[in-house]
Amino acid sequence: MTEKREQWGSSLGFILAAAGGAIGLGNIWKFPYVAGQNGGAAFIIIYLIAVMVIGFPVLIAEILVGRYGQLNPVGSYRMISRGSKFWVLFGYLGILTGFIILSYYNVVAGWSLGYVFEAMRNVFSQFTNPSIAANHYEKLVNHPVWIIGFQFLLSLITVLVVYLGVQRGIEKYSKILMPLFFFILLLLVIWGLILDKERASLIFLFKPDWSVVTPRTVLDALGQAFFSLSLGMGAMLTYGSYLHHNDNILKGSFFIALLDTLIAILAGIAIFAGVFAMGLSPEGGPGLVFKVLPAVFAKMPGGYFFGILFFVLLTIAAVTSAISLLEVIASYFVDEKKLPRHIVVLSAGIFTFLLGIPSALSFGIWSDKTLFGLNFFGILDFLSANVMLPIGGLAIALLIGWNFGKEEALAELSKGAGNWVSARISSLFSLSHQAGSKLTIGTFWFYLIKYLAPVIILLVFLNSLGLI
Ligand code: TRP
C-alpha cells in the first residue's frame, strides 16, 4: 500500500520553501565577503549576469525534470530519460551528495543555533576587542559537547519538520520562517545603515573596482551562483516534483532566483554596515560571522538585541536549507523503496548526524587528521561542492539539451506558463507577448541549456579543481 504522493498546497508555498532551500550560509557569509574582496559592484554585476545566464536556466531545467517525473531525483531522471540506466546514475549521485552536504551543513548550522544562545546569555558584551571574540569561538568549536550537542539539536529540528511531510511540515514552516527571515533581515539592514553614517558598507559593496577582476573572478562568480541556488544535486528537482503539471515553472524559478540574489546583497549590506560602523575590519570565511560579528554586537547600540536577531536569521537560513537536503533523501527512499516516510526520515536523520560527527570534530580534537592538507570537514566540503555539484549540474544540462530534446522540453516548459515560452525574446522588453518564429524565450532558454551551460559548468568545474 502506498499513499498518494503529496503536492504543494500553493505556489507561494513552493516558492518560499524553495527560496528557503536556496538561501543559506552561502548567502549570508560567503557572498558578502567574496563580493567585498573581488571588486564590490564589479563582482555583483558579474554575479547577476551569472545568475541570469546559468543559474536561472539551470534552475528551470531542474524544476522541470522534477515536475515532469513527479518523483525523487532517481525516479525523475529515469522518467525523463525514458528508462536510461546511464542517466539514472546521476540521480543516485544527487542522493549521495545530499547525505554528504547535510552531514557537514548541520555542523555549521549547529554553531549558528549555539550562537543564538551565546547572544541570549549576553556573552558578546565581553568582546571588547575582536581577538576575545575569536578566542571564544575557538574555545566553543573545540568543545566536543557544545559542537556535537548543537549539531544534534539542529538535526532534530530538521528531522521534525521533514517528518511532518511536504505540506504540513516543509510548506507550513517555510511560510512561517521565511517571512520572519525577511523581516529580521530588513531590521538589520535599516539599523546597519542608520549606524553606518559614512556609508562605508555601500562603498565597499557597490563601488566597482574592475582592476581586481580576472577570468578567475568570473568563474568564481559562476560557481557561487550555482552553489547559492542549490543546483546540481536534485534539491530543486525534488521540490519541483511536488508541483502540479500546470504550475508555472518560469514564474517560480524567477522568484526563487530573485529572492536568493536579493537576500545575498541585503545580507552584505547588513553585515558590512555593522562591521564598518563599529570601526572593525572585514575578514573572510566563516570567521566573518562567528569571530568578527560578535565583536560588532558588543559595541553596537542595541547590540544585545541585534546579536540575537542576527543569529536567529542565520539559523533560519541554515535550517530551511538543511530541510531541503533531507527531503531529497527522504523522497528517494519513500518513492523508490516504498518505505514509510517516518521511518526514512528518522533513520536518515540519525545516519547523517553520525556521519557529521567527524566533521564536527574536525575543528577541535581531530583538526590534525588531514588528507591533502584538508581535515574531514574540508574533504567533504571540497568533494561535494567542487566535484559532485558541478558533475550533477553538467548532467542535468546535457540530459535536457541532448537527450530529452527541444520539442519535448519546450512543450513541457509551456505547461502552465501562459504564452511566455513561445513569446519572442524581444517581448521581454516591450512587455507584450508577440508570438513569432524568431528567437523565442523558450528557444533562447533551450540553447543556453544545450550549448552554453555545459561549457561554462565544465570551466567552473576545472577552475574549482584548480586545473585552470
Ligand atoms: N544554497 C545553499 C547556501 O547558499 C547551499 C547548498 C548547496 C544547498 N546545495 C544545496 C542547500 C542543496 C540545500 C540543498 O548555503
Boltz pocket constraint, residues with backbone or C-beta under 6 A from the ligand:
constraints:
  - pocket:
      binder: B
      contacts: [[A, 21], [A, 22], [A, 23], [A, 24], [A, 25], [A, 26], [A, 27], [A, 101], [A, 226], [A, 227], [A, 228], [A, 229], [A, 230], [A, 231], [A, 233], [A, 235], [A, 321], [A, 322], [A, 324], [A, 325]]
      max_distance: 6.0
